[in-house]
Amino acid sequence: MEFKRKFGRKKEAKPVKGLFLVLLLAIAIILWYKAESIMNALF
């Protein structure tokens, strides 16, 4: 019962962390493509 309660609490906090990770991944992809574009502009 205690483990189930802990798991439920973890599930409640997971969407916010997941959304933050998706946002970070999107920023990383955008920065990667922008870096490639800057590299092509310079060289």
WOCOR-V400548 format. One record per residue. N is the residue number from 1. OMEGA is omega in radians with two decimals (999 if undefined). NEAR is the number of other C-alpha atoms within 12 Angstrom. D_CENTER is the distance of its C-alpha to the mean C-alpha in whole Angstrom. Layout:
BEGIN
N/OMEGA/NEAR/D_CENTER ; N/OMEGA/NEAR/D_CENTER
END
This chain:
BEGIN
1/-3.14/7/31 ; 2/3.14/8/30 ; 3/3.12/9/27 ; 4/3.13/10/26 ; 5/3.13/11/26 ; 6/3.13/12/23 ; 7/3.11/13/21 ; 8/3.13/13/22 ; 9/3.12/13/21 ; 10/-3.14/15/17 ; 11/-3.12/14/17 ; 12/-3.11/13/17 ; 13/-3.10/14/15 ; 14/-3.09/14/12 ; 15/3.14/13/11 ; 16/3.12/13/10 ; 17/3.12/14/8 ; 18/3.12/15/6 ; 19/3.11/13/6 ; 20/3.10/14/5 ; 21/3.10/14/2 ; 22/3.12/14/3 ; 23/3.10/14/5 ; 24/3.12/14/4 ; 25/3.10/14/4 ; 26/3.11/14/7 ; 27/3.12/15/8 ; 28/3.11/14/9 ; 29/3.12/14/11 ; 30/3.11/14/13 ; 31/3.12/15/14 ; 32/3.12/14/15 ; 33/3.10/14/17 ; 34/3.11/14/18 ; 35/3.11/15/19 ; 36/3.13/14/21 ; 37/3.11/13/23 ; 38/3.11/12/24 ; 39/3.11/12/25 ; 40/3.12/10/27 ; 41/-3.13/9/28 ; 42/-3.08/8/29 ; 43/999/7/31
END
